[in-house]
Amino acid sequence: MTDVHLDGIARFVAGLHADGYLGDPVWREVFGRVPRHVFLPRLFVPLPDGQWQAIDAAHPDYWRLVYSDTTLTTQLDGTVEPDPTTGPVAGTGTSSSTQPGLMAAMLQALRVSSGQRVLEIGTGTGYNAALLAHRLGQQNVTSVEIDPAVAEHARRRLAEAGYRPAVVTGDGEHGWAGGAPYDRLIATVAVPAVPPAWLAQIRDGGVIVTSLWRDLGGAPLVRLEVNDGTAQGFFLSQPGGFTPTGGHEQVWLFAPDGSRAMVEDATVHVEQYGPRSLWDEVEAGYDRWTRAQASRAGTGSALPSPPPASTGSGSTPRTRRSGTTAPHTADRTAPGCGPGVRRTAQRAERCGEYGGASAAGG
Ligand SMILES: C[S@@+](CC[C@H](N)C(=O)[O-])C[C@H]1O[C@@H](n2cnc3c(N)ncnc32)[C@H](O)[C@@H]1O
């Protein structure tokens, strides 16, 4: 690394410290030694029109972005590689480098000590695995990534930075029995509940730091201690907001009166809380827009196109009400929008996905 890089990293770490994220001097030292740019040779930058531009180190904003306290998107729709030589592309982020301040808060909440063994769920770029490997030794770190291409990139970047922790391709909800038992588990994806495999693979007295997304709003972070096959603990003050496992994203709407609505993209599952039904209001607004468009088409007067985030025309699903209890939920699965369907820009349009509007923190 050049002096310019080292200066940039030192300023980055000082900024995280000043913002209250890196109180622990040992982790400050680790963040100062592991170069984030090695794990992000290329990334996608969101544009005002909802598309993304790929950039690399040749771009004037690259170094500022890589050494900022920002989540950075590295993959769209599970397949697209950032290619700075092409123009803007559409898509939904499916892998990213988590906001460093959030990573620092989670790593410190793990309260590791030397020699402990850690399982990470959601390798992504490999940056967090590198921080763990630097702190604990690469032989003590195992990371599980569901996407084989992302896992392979992470292995290469980790090796380039001088770390070789075990990076396993698989579904992190099953943990990784091959390396169990672990002292700590850190998940940079959100789960609806603590998977039984994690409880089985963490030793008694071990700690899990993860983000929970089900019915809680904003996928808060929890720190849990495992004993006798159960996990108990508390919420962290730092907001989480990670993408749920499997890459499903949530969009949350909030109103000042406390009303909330959540739309889970892969299933188009909707939950609404509080006095107002915010998602119904969005749909009603969209219906009014389409009716006005149809009547103006008759008079030859055109309306501007809806923003890219609008529910796709022709697929607005009808609400299936679950009853009168809160939250009022509805499954709005349009054809081709169910779980397991590969995400594409066309599917995002058809299924009413809101690219870039996710509450995800990583
Ligand atoms: C926010 S990124 C992780 C950031 C990463 N820790 C880093 O330092 O760059 C989340 C990653 O979790 C992966 N993922 C999603 N569901 C998963 C699952 N069930 N098991 C393992 N990885 C998963 C995604 O493919 C994505 O790469």
The ligand as a MOL file (V3000), in Angstrom:
LIG
                    3D

  0  0  0     0  0            999 V3000
M  V30 BEGIN CTAB
M  V30 COUNTS 27 29 0 0 0
M  V30 BEGIN ATOM
M  V30 1 C -24.4350 -7.4640 3.2330 0
M  V30 2 S -23.6260 -8.6910 2.3020 0 CHG=1
M  V30 3 C -22.3480 -9.1960 3.3730 0
M  V30 4 C -21.2770 -8.1930 3.5550 0
M  V30 5 C -19.9790 -8.8300 3.9680 0
M  V30 6 N -19.9880 -9.3120 5.3270 0
M  V30 7 C -18.7890 -7.9590 3.6650 0
M  V30 8 O -17.9710 -7.7300 4.5370 0
M  V30 9 O -18.6940 -7.5240 2.5210 0 CHG=-1
M  V30 10 C -24.7180 -10.0730 2.4760 0
M  V30 11 C -24.2280 -11.3240 1.7630 0
M  V30 12 O -24.9850 -12.4170 2.2820 0
M  V30 13 C -25.1960 -13.3340 1.2500 0
M  V30 14 N -26.3340 -14.1950 1.6560 0
M  V30 15 C -27.6750 -13.9640 1.5210 0
M  V30 16 N -28.3870 -15.0050 2.0170 0
M  V30 17 C -27.4610 -15.8980 2.4880 0
M  V30 18 C -27.5720 -17.1770 3.1100 0
M  V30 19 N -28.7520 -17.7390 3.3500 0
M  V30 20 N -26.4230 -17.8120 3.4490 0
M  V30 21 C -25.2020 -17.2660 3.2160 0
M  V30 22 N -25.0470 -16.0530 2.6080 0
M  V30 23 C -26.1610 -15.3860 2.2610 0
M  V30 24 C -25.4480 -12.4590 0.0430 0
M  V30 25 O -25.2020 -13.1910 -1.1560 0
M  V30 26 C -24.4520 -11.3290 0.2750 0
M  V30 27 O -23.2340 -11.5840 -0.3810 0
M  V30 END ATOM
M  V30 BEGIN BOND
M  V30 1 1 1 2
M  V30 2 1 2 3
M  V30 3 1 2 10
M  V30 4 1 3 4
M  V30 5 1 4 5
M  V30 6 1 5 6
M  V30 7 1 5 7
M  V30 8 2 7 8
M  V30 9 1 7 9
M  V30 10 1 10 11
M  V30 11 1 11 12
M  V30 12 1 11 26
M  V30 13 1 12 13
M  V30 14 1 13 14
M  V30 15 1 13 24
M  V30 16 1 14 15
M  V30 17 1 14 23
M  V30 18 2 15 16
M  V30 19 1 16 17
M  V30 20 1 17 18
M  V30 21 2 17 23
M  V30 22 1 18 19
M  V30 23 2 18 20
M  V30 24 1 20 21
M  V30 25 2 21 22
M  V30 26 1 22 23
M  V30 27 1 24 25
M  V30 28 1 24 26
M  V30 29 1 26 27
M  V30 END BOND
M  V30 END CTAB
M  END
